[in-house]
Amino acid sequence: MHPSTIVDRRRAASSLAFVILIAGCNGNPTEGSANYRTGELGNGGFLFACDDSVTCDHYSNSATTFPHQIASGANFRLRFVPTNDQGGSVDLDGPSYQGITIDPVGPFIGKGTMGFAALAPGIATFAAKNAKGSLIDYGTVRIVKPDAIAVVGATSVSESESSRIPRFNLHVGEAVDIVAVAEYEDELVAGAFNVAWSSRDDDVAAVDRRSRGVVTLSAKAPGKTVLTIEGSALSRDVDVEVIR
Amino acid sequence: MSRSFDTVRCAVLGALCFIGSVACGPDYDRLELTGQKGSPLGGTVNAQMISIPEGMIVKVHVVPWNDDDEPMRGGARSLDTSILDVWPVVSDRDFAFVANKVGRTSVEFQANGRTVLTVHAEVTPQPEQPAF
């Protein structure tokens, strides 16, 4: 075999691997899946992502749900997937995505360098337009002002009621990774949500911040304490009991 | 003398032919607003009024017809786009009425580039706790 042919094949193989890698990372969900909000005009759909808080992990592209509602003050990102590009693995940097922009409509969401920001409670509309400024499709999402904070296991953030942690019963030496999630009318709300954590008695149980909003609650010694979470003008106390 | 008379006669004849051809051509007849795709909070776009809740989009198929029953080139534009904007949609003859902020303005509908209808438009506030 001619050396140049081998080189060409290696290049082709590496290019293919690169394409698969990129496509794998950006694999689109199929139409109708939960993390895909079909546009009102049927020309495509929208994906939700927000990556500056673990709260958003549940709504990331690899997760399962396009949120029903987003917390006011939260940042998030949206991506439009045209109808013919749904399913399988597609190259999101391909020509069909070039020039497509997503713009907010009305005062409820805004757009800046951080992506979108939920500005005020209401039903917000986001619109995908092509390079000529023509509307391709649009969707809506509810923006709400959170009315409570929930504590959720970091590895099991979901919208199910059972994932919320009402109190902690830990053994000495035990540690759990947890996150704070905004709530509205007893429903978990998407969107980055910054909070401050504190333990009333660090000698019994202490909190250590980790990345992306996760904190580790570590049981130090037998006793009782209260874990306090504060953020967005909201506060929540969670009882912690540590036993041997 | 007779030569200049012939020139005048030809000019008048030509002008009459031109006026005749224009006068006899198809003219705007009516405007059809169909295929309305409303928002989750509703909204109305018709030839009498436009009313859309703030932050919502309503899509409408806009077709002006001439008196030969042929579709004309349609268009729509808002007199205050900060309140209500009109965007073209990728599908043919569809327009999106985009309610940017609460207020009142007017929308002009066009046929072959000529305004044929002006409709009062208002963007209304969303309800306090909109159902969704």
Chai-1 contact restraints between the chains, C-beta under 6 A:
chainA,res_idxA,chainB,res_idxB,connection_type,confidence,min_distance_angstrom,max_distance_angstrom,comment,restraint_id
A,V105,B,G55,contact,1.0,0.0,6.0,A-B,restraint_1
A,V105,B,V98,contact,1.0,0.0,6.0,A-B,restraint_2
A,G106,B,E54,contact,1.0,0.0,6.0,A-B,restraint_3
A,G106,B,G55,contact,1.0,0.0,6.0,A-B,restraint_4
A,F108,B,G55,contact,1.0,0.0,6.0,A-B,restraint_5
A,G122,B,Q126,contact,1.0,0.0,6.0,A-B,restraint_6
A,I123,B,P40,contact,1.0,0.0,6.0,A-B,restraint_7
A,I123,B,L41,contact,1.0,0.0,6.0,A-B,restraint_8
A,I123,B,P130,contact,1.0,0.0,6.0,A-B,restraint_9
A,I123,B,F132,contact,1.0,0.0,6.0,A-B,restraint_10
A,A124,B,G55,contact,1.0,0.0,6.0,A-B,restraint_11
A,T125,B,G55,contact,1.0,0.0,6.0,A-B,restraint_12
A,T125,B,M56,contact,1.0,0.0,6.0,A-B,restraint_13
A,T125,B,I57,contact,1.0,0.0,6.0,A-B,restraint_14
A,S134,B,P88,contact,1.0,0.0,6.0,A-B,restraint_15
A,S134,B,V90,contact,1.0,0.0,6.0,A-B,restraint_16
A,L135,B,W87,contact,1.0,0.0,6.0,A-B,restraint_17
A,L135,B,V89,contact,1.0,0.0,6.0,A-B,restraint_18
A,L135,B,A96,contact,1.0,0.0,6.0,A-B,restraint_19
A,I136,B,V90,contact,1.0,0.0,6.0,A-B,restraint_20
A,Y138,B,I57,contact,1.0,0.0,6.0,A-B,restraint_21
A,T140,B,P40,contact,1.0,0.0,6.0,A-B,restraint_22
A,R142,B,F132,contact,1.0,0.0,6.0,A-B,restraint_23
